[in-house]
Amino acid sequence: MVKNVIVVGGGIGGTMTANSLVAKLYPEVSRDKVRITLISNSPWHYYKPAFMYVAFGAFYKNELRRPQASLLRPEINFVLDEVEGFEFSASRLRMSSGKTYDYDYLVVSTGCIPSPERIAGLQEAGDHFYQHDPAMQLYRKLATIEKGRIFIGVTFPKTPNVPHQCGIAPMETTLMLDEFLRQRGVRNQIEIVYTYPTVSQLLRNCLFLQKDTSEVLPAIFESKDIKYQRGFTLARVDPEKQVAISEEGQEEPFDILMQTPPIRAVDAVLNSGVSQASNNEGWLPTNRQSLQLEGFDNVFVMGDTVDLPISKAGGSCHSQSPVICNNMAGLMRIGKTVAEYDGKVQAVAQMGMEAGMPLWYDYDVDVKPTPPTKIGGLMRKGFNRGVYWSVARGLV
Ligand SMILES: Cc1cc2nc3c(=O)[nH]c(=O)nc-3n(C[C@H](O)[C@H](O)[C@H](O)COP(=O)(O)OP(=O)(O)OC[C@H]3O[C@@H](n4cnc5c(N)ncnc54)[C@H](O)[C@@H]3O)c2cc1C
């Protein structure tokens, strides 16, 4: 009997996993015992981290995307369609085209969606860099502002212990902003205020979601005359007065409000009825070791869709993908899972426009911050401009 494996999502998680599954299961794939299909609702694959460079005029749309089909091994059947319904109990997908697909094994890597509309006034008056068009809008403002106040904030999901997308991005972009405005020669006339909410994952009153990094930030910010403030949880925004109002009762004026917005799972995941996440956020209940969907042994979840306490980052997908490939092969070949995810995430943080800081952490050990270096910056540049596409192809 042929086994049908379907991967949903043509982002970094889905693309690298589909490619790696072909390599892992090559004996079965080459004898047509296993067929691998990748379904995505976009003909393009976006290198999402580059959206933050878009906000500073350093990347343009055609540099940060590739046709999805060009990244897939020839053994993979690519279907351009949208999953409308995940029927996990029937092992079936309902598509917006009206088709249905049955699967023996499924990988869900459908990402998450920035949802500024979940905070009153934020959509109208705020800016963010988590998608291409909002990042371009932010760029137009940052490229022309001459004086005033840029107020930076971070919104966490309401689901306990689930982080926002790419934990380090608000700090990275604050440092990039400082340097960008210095290069424009307007930094002296612009106040930058970095804020963090009262509750960030398991911490309270910090400046970052992990303690060690939180503790080094004040010195870095002070050296660059960046103001910082703990305990600012955005409750609503008054677009007319240009004021951000916090749950803690503060009112802060801004000329630009650069806010990490609320996020949620995509509609099809949200409506699957399986999520137990708070606030209708839709994260799928994921076994923290095997990465199987709780209650459905033939379904794996990865990337931004999981309800795990680790960064919603490509650097998480990179460590999750081999676990999923090994476990699926284990189930097919010996009837059991064989690998465990330890929560590992690795990345190179962009510290200003040129420097970088390699970082890694897992379920048990936090990031140990090190001084940013130009070598780190070069590593990040190499990843942005080339290595990423090899990762997506499952080669690195
Ligand atoms: C500004 C920014 C900076 C970042 N910086 C970093 C960084 O420095 N390092 C790092 O590791 N990570 C970073 N990240 C995070 C990283 O980009 C994401 O964590 C990663 O893309 C998640 O991968 P994914 O496969 O889960 O989802 P995505 O990459 O979002 O892919 C989801 C895919 O699913 C498809 N899809 C969605 N719904 C459906 C459906 N119903 N049917 C079919 N297809 C569907 C989409 O079209 C898309 O192709 C950053 C993200 C942003 C936005």
The ligand as an SDF file (V2000), in Angstrom:
LIG
                    3D

 53 58  0  0  0  0  0  0  0  0999 V2000
   10.2320   40.3280   10.8740 C   0  0  0  0  0  0  0  0  0  0  0  0
   10.5500   38.9180   11.2450 C   0  0  0  0  0  0  0  0  0  0  0  0
   11.8270   38.6150   11.7090 C   0  0  0  0  0  0  0  0  0  0  0  0
   12.1460   37.3180   12.0230 C   0  0  0  0  0  0  0  0  0  0  0  0
   13.4270   37.0330   12.3920 N   0  0  0  0  0  0  0  0  0  0  0  0
   13.7860   35.7620   12.6000 C   0  0  0  0  0  0  0  0  0  0  0  0
   15.1410   35.4250   12.8580 C   0  0  0  0  0  0  0  0  0  0  0  0
   16.0210   36.2770   12.8820 O   0  0  0  0  0  0  0  0  0  0  0  0
   15.4460   34.1260   13.0850 N   0  0  0  0  0  0  0  0  0  0  0  0
   14.4980   33.1510   13.0510 C   0  0  0  0  0  0  0  0  0  0  0  0
   14.8330   31.9830   13.2520 O   0  0  0  0  0  0  0  0  0  0  0  0
   13.1970   33.4270   12.8130 N   0  0  0  0  0  0  0  0  0  0  0  0
   12.8200   34.7050   12.5670 C   0  0  0  0  0  0  0  0  0  0  0  0
   11.5140   35.0040   12.2830 N   0  0  0  0  0  0  0  0  0  0  0  0
   10.4710   33.9940   12.4340 C   0  0  0  0  0  0  0  0  0  0  0  0
   10.3390   33.0380   11.2360 C   0  0  0  0  0  0  0  0  0  0  0  0
   10.2340   33.7440   10.0380 O   0  0  0  0  0  0  0  0  0  0  0  0
    9.1010   32.1850   11.4570 C   0  0  0  0  0  0  0  0  0  0  0  0
    9.1540   31.6250   12.7320 O   0  0  0  0  0  0  0  0  0  0  0  0
    9.0280   31.0710   10.4230 C   0  0  0  0  0  0  0  0  0  0  0  0
    8.8040   31.6290    9.1600 O   0  0  0  0  0  0  0  0  0  0  0  0
    7.9240   30.0980   10.7890 C   0  0  0  0  0  0  0  0  0  0  0  0
    7.8910   29.0810    9.8430 O   0  0  0  0  0  0  0  0  0  0  0  0
    6.5420   28.2660    9.5810 P   0  0  0  0  0  0  0  0  0  0  0  0
    6.8620   27.2380    8.5610 O   0  0  0  0  0  0  0  0  0  0  0  0
    5.9750   27.8600   10.8790 O   0  0  0  0  0  0  0  0  0  0  0  0
    5.5320   29.3520    9.0030 O   0  0  0  0  0  0  0  0  0  0  0  0
    5.6380   30.3650    7.7220 P   0  0  0  0  0  0  0  0  0  0  0  0
    7.0720   30.4960    7.3580 O   0  0  0  0  0  0  0  0  0  0  0  0
    4.8600   31.5020    8.1400 O   0  0  0  0  0  0  0  0  0  0  0  0
    4.9200   29.5510    6.6020 O   0  0  0  0  0  0  0  0  0  0  0  0
    3.5500   29.2620    6.6210 C   0  0  0  0  0  0  0  0  0  0  0  0
    3.1530   28.7810    5.2410 C   0  0  0  0  0  0  0  0  0  0  0  0
    1.8580   28.2070    5.2900 O   0  0  0  0  0  0  0  0  0  0  0  0
    1.0910   28.6650    4.1910 C   0  0  0  0  0  0  0  0  0  0  0  0
   -0.3100   28.5650    4.6260 N   0  0  0  0  0  0  0  0  0  0  0  0
   -0.9010   29.2270    5.6330 C   0  0  0  0  0  0  0  0  0  0  0  0
   -2.1840   28.8370    5.7680 N   0  0  0  0  0  0  0  0  0  0  0  0
   -2.3940   27.8920    4.8210 C   0  0  0  0  0  0  0  0  0  0  0  0
   -3.5300   27.1140    4.4630 C   0  0  0  0  0  0  0  0  0  0  0  0
   -4.6900   27.2250    5.1120 N   0  0  0  0  0  0  0  0  0  0  0  0
   -3.4020   26.2500    3.4140 N   0  0  0  0  0  0  0  0  0  0  0  0
   -2.2170   26.1250    2.7390 C   0  0  0  0  0  0  0  0  0  0  0  0
   -1.1360   26.8410    3.0540 N   0  0  0  0  0  0  0  0  0  0  0  0
   -1.2120   27.7060    4.0940 C   0  0  0  0  0  0  0  0  0  0  0  0
    1.6220   30.0880    3.9660 C   0  0  0  0  0  0  0  0  0  0  0  0
    1.3610   30.5700    2.6700 O   0  0  0  0  0  0  0  0  0  0  0  0
    3.1040   29.8900    4.2000 C   0  0  0  0  0  0  0  0  0  0  0  0
    3.7130   29.4240    3.0140 O   0  0  0  0  0  0  0  0  0  0  0  0
   11.1620   36.2930   11.9220 C   0  0  0  0  0  0  0  0  0  0  0  0
    9.8840   36.6010   11.4660 C   0  0  0  0  0  0  0  0  0  0  0  0
    9.5750   37.8970   11.1110 C   0  0  0  0  0  0  0  0  0  0  0  0
    8.2100   38.1960   10.5590 C   0  0  0  0  0  0  0  0  0  0  0  0
  1  2  1  0
  2  3  1  0
  2 52  2  0
  3  4  2  0
  4  5  1  0
  4 50  1  0
  5  6  2  0
  6  7  1  0
  6 13  1  0
  7  8  2  0
  7  9  1  0
  9 10  1  0
 10 11  2  0
 10 12  1  0
 12 13  2  0
 13 14  1  0
 14 15  1  0
 14 50  1  0
 15 16  1  0
 16 17  1  0
 16 18  1  0
 18 19  1  0
 18 20  1  0
 20 21  1  0
 20 22  1  0
 22 23  1  0
 23 24  1  0
 24 25  2  0
 24 26  1  0
 24 27  1  0
 27 28  1  0
 28 29  2  0
 28 30  1  0
 28 31  1  0
 31 32  1  0
 32 33  1  0
 33 34  1  0
 33 48  1  0
 34 35  1  0
 35 36  1  0
 35 46  1  0
 36 37  1  0
 36 45  1  0
 37 38  2  0
 38 39  1  0
 39 40  1  0
 39 45  2  0
 40 41  1  0
 40 42  2  0
 42 43  1  0
 43 44  2  0
 44 45  1  0
 46 47  1  0
 46 48  1  0
 48 49  1  0
 50 51  2  0
 51 52  1  0
 52 53  1  0
M  END
$$$$
